[in-house]
Amino acid sequence: MAAPTVALVRHASTAWTGHRYVGRADPPLDAAGRMAAAEAAERLRGSIGIDGRIVSSPLRRALETAEAIAARTGAPIDLDARWQEADVGAVEGLTFLDIAARWPSLARRLADGETAIDWPDGETAIDFERRVGAAWAALADDERPTVVVAHAGSLRVALSLASDRPAADLWLPEPASIVWVPGPRPRTVTRDEAPALLGR
């Protein structure tokens, strides 16, 4: 049996959103982001309550969005670091033009919409997909109505898993957007998969 439908929520905007690449940096929500988080929380109020749960990346922009949802719905927040954005390494805080000047081939791949990126001095695509895949699979262990608050890249991986479509074919969710998807199906974990699912 499939887990209940899951609401995937991208964190609301920060001063860096749409301007600079941000992975593990921790900017807070900006004023527009705080308003958008409250509006998203209001949209979710009738769908999740104290009998549900909010699973959030621990990064501040996601947690502040999750806290706004918790304040409106009464649902508790569970932090899961596996939902963090990709570690973009040396690209952290740079603009696209900065990247184009330093790594022209990387800029071309990003402009072409490639998603399987091994970030310079950062996380590899396969490690990122495995990490988020483990977080996604773990949702099947709890039957409560669930909201996941995370980041554009990690949510695109989740959308790929939920829809069985390649991540490159999917859009990046907009800040504070809500996408409802079928939850993951419980499955048997093999011995080889266990370390990844445990985040090791």
PLY file of the C-alpha trace (Angstrom):
ply
format ascii 1.0
element vertex 200
property float x
property float y
property float z
element edge 199
property int vertex1
property int vertex2
end_header
0.00 0.00 0.00
1.27 3.47 -0.87
1.92 6.06 1.80
-0.56 8.96 1.97
-0.20 11.80 -0.49
2.76 14.03 0.33
2.89 17.82 -0.03
6.30 18.94 -1.30
6.97 22.58 -0.36
9.93 24.59 -1.52
11.17 27.06 1.07
10.12 30.67 0.56
12.49 33.27 -0.87
15.70 34.69 0.56
17.84 37.58 -0.63
19.85 35.05 -2.68
16.92 33.31 -4.37
17.14 33.66 -8.14
20.42 35.60 -7.91
23.09 33.37 -6.37
23.72 29.65 -6.13
23.05 28.48 -2.61
23.56 25.01 -1.23
24.72 24.84 2.37
24.83 28.60 2.99
22.12 29.60 5.42
20.43 32.90 4.51
17.12 33.63 6.28
13.85 34.30 4.52
13.46 37.84 3.29
10.33 39.92 3.93
8.60 38.62 0.81
9.58 35.10 1.78
8.05 35.41 5.24
4.78 36.58 3.70
4.82 33.77 1.12
5.54 31.18 3.83
2.52 32.37 5.78
0.37 32.16 2.64
1.57 28.62 1.93
0.80 27.68 5.52
-2.74 28.98 5.13
-3.21 26.89 1.97
-2.11 23.79 3.85
-4.19 24.40 6.97
-7.16 22.36 5.80
-5.02 19.46 4.58
-2.78 18.80 7.56
-3.29 19.28 11.27
-1.94 18.06 14.57
-2.35 14.46 13.35
0.10 15.13 10.51
3.80 15.91 10.37
6.18 18.31 8.71
9.54 16.93 7.59
12.03 19.73 7.01
15.58 20.32 5.93
17.40 21.88 8.90
18.71 24.80 6.83
17.23 28.07 8.07
15.30 29.02 4.94
13.49 25.67 5.00
13.04 25.59 8.77
11.55 29.09 8.86
9.08 28.03 6.17
8.28 24.85 8.11
7.77 26.85 11.31
5.21 29.06 9.56
3.33 25.94 8.47
3.53 24.43 11.95
2.16 27.64 13.48
-0.94 27.46 11.25
-1.52 23.70 11.30
-0.28 22.51 14.68
1.71 19.71 13.02
5.08 18.85 14.59
8.35 19.34 12.70
10.83 16.51 12.17
14.25 17.62 10.91
15.97 15.44 8.33
19.35 16.62 7.01
19.02 14.34 3.97
16.56 16.87 2.50
19.23 19.61 2.37
20.12 21.15 -0.97
23.12 19.81 -2.87
26.46 20.96 -1.55
27.52 23.18 -4.47
31.05 23.54 -3.13
33.10 26.28 -4.77
29.99 27.62 -6.54
28.38 28.67 -3.22
27.25 32.29 -3.34
28.25 32.85 -6.97
26.08 34.24 -9.75
25.67 32.51 -13.10
28.01 35.05 -14.67
30.63 34.24 -12.03
30.34 30.56 -12.92
30.54 31.27 -16.65
33.78 33.20 -16.12
35.42 30.49 -14.00
33.90 27.25 -15.35
32.52 27.87 -18.88
31.71 24.20 -19.48
29.76 23.99 -16.22
27.83 27.14 -17.15
26.92 25.61 -20.53
25.64 22.46 -18.84
23.56 24.48 -16.37
22.17 26.64 -19.19
21.24 23.46 -21.09
19.22 22.26 -18.10
21.46 19.39 -17.06
20.75 18.11 -13.56
23.44 15.45 -13.05
26.07 17.93 -11.87
29.19 17.07 -9.89
29.81 20.42 -8.18
33.43 21.68 -7.99
34.70 20.83 -4.48
31.13 19.86 -3.61
28.69 16.95 -3.81
28.50 14.53 -6.72
25.22 14.00 -8.52
25.03 10.34 -7.52
25.65 11.09 -3.84
22.99 13.81 -3.89
20.41 11.57 -5.57
21.12 8.69 -3.18
20.80 10.96 -0.15
17.50 12.46 -1.22
16.27 9.05 -2.40
16.88 7.67 1.08
14.93 10.57 2.62
12.09 9.97 0.18
11.96 6.23 0.89
11.89 6.91 4.64
8.56 8.72 4.28
6.91 5.35 3.74
7.66 4.42 7.35
5.02 6.82 8.70
1.37 6.89 7.57
0.58 10.37 8.88
-0.29 13.15 6.40
3.08 14.63 5.49
4.47 17.95 4.31
8.12 18.01 3.21
9.80 21.42 3.27
13.04 21.42 1.33
14.94 22.96 -1.57
14.57 23.20 -5.34
17.13 20.53 -6.15
16.12 18.02 -3.50
12.43 18.44 -4.32
13.13 17.88 -8.01
14.72 14.53 -7.10
11.62 13.69 -5.05
9.35 14.68 -7.94
11.38 12.43 -10.22
10.94 9.49 -7.83
7.23 10.18 -7.36
6.53 10.46 -11.09
9.05 7.96 -12.49
10.34 10.67 -14.82
13.95 11.83 -15.25
14.84 14.84 -13.12
16.04 16.68 -16.25
12.46 16.57 -17.60
11.04 18.30 -14.52
10.84 21.93 -13.49
12.39 23.46 -10.39
9.58 24.30 -7.95
9.06 28.00 -7.32
9.72 29.42 -3.83
6.85 28.67 -1.41
5.11 26.48 -3.99
3.22 23.33 -2.97
3.17 20.19 -5.11
1.06 17.20 -4.05
2.46 13.81 -5.05
1.74 10.16 -4.21
3.90 9.03 -1.30
6.55 6.33 -1.69
5.55 2.69 -1.53
6.99 0.68 1.37
9.54 -1.82 0.09
12.08 -4.32 1.31
15.56 -2.89 1.78
18.51 -4.96 0.64
21.72 -5.26 2.65
23.58 -3.19 0.01
21.04 -0.37 0.25
20.93 -0.17 4.04
23.95 2.16 4.55
22.56 4.76 2.12
19.10 4.64 3.66
20.63 5.20 7.08
22.50 8.23 5.77
25.94 6.64 6.20
0 1
1 2
2 3
3 4
4 5
5 6
6 7
7 8
8 9
9 10
10 11
11 12
12 13
13 14
14 15
15 16
16 17
17 18
18 19
19 20
20 21
21 22
22 23
23 24
24 25
25 26
26 27
27 28
28 29
29 30
30 31
31 32
32 33
33 34
34 35
35 36
36 37
37 38
38 39
39 40
40 41
41 42
42 43
43 44
44 45
45 46
46 47
47 48
48 49
49 50
50 51
51 52
52 53
53 54
54 55
55 56
56 57
57 58
58 59
59 60
60 61
61 62
62 63
63 64
64 65
65 66
66 67
67 68
68 69
69 70
70 71
71 72
72 73
73 74
74 75
75 76
76 77
77 78
78 79
79 80
80 81
81 82
82 83
83 84
84 85
85 86
86 87
87 88
88 89
89 90
90 91
91 92
92 93
93 94
94 95
95 96
96 97
97 98
98 99
99 100
100 101
101 102
102 103
103 104
104 105
105 106
106 107
107 108
108 109
109 110
110 111
111 112
112 113
113 114
114 115
115 116
116 117
117 118
118 119
119 120
120 121
121 122
122 123
123 124
124 125
125 126
126 127
127 128
128 129
129 130
130 131
131 132
132 133
133 134
134 135
135 136
136 137
137 138
138 139
139 140
140 141
141 142
142 143
143 144
144 145
145 146
146 147
147 148
148 149
149 150
150 151
151 152
152 153
153 154
154 155
155 156
156 157
157 158
158 159
159 160
160 161
161 162
162 163
163 164
164 165
165 166
166 167
167 168
168 169
169 170
170 171
171 172
172 173
173 174
174 175
175 176
176 177
177 178
178 179
179 180
180 181
181 182
182 183
183 184
184 185
185 186
186 187
187 188
188 189
189 190
190 191
191 192
192 193
193 194
194 195
195 196
196 197
197 198
198 199
